[in-house]
Amino acid sequence: MRKNNFAKGKTFSETMLVLFLGFIFIEGVCYEKKFNNKGK
């Protein structure tokens, strides 16, 4: 039981980390597009 809870916690942490990294990536792409548009 305890092992199962640990596995669930690890999976949750990994999911949150992936979502966080994905959010940063999307924000970076949007920022780059805005910056490029200003340059033009």
Secondary structure, 3 states (H helix, E strand, C coil): CHHHHHHHHHHHHHHHHHHHHHHHHHHHHHHHHHHHHHHC
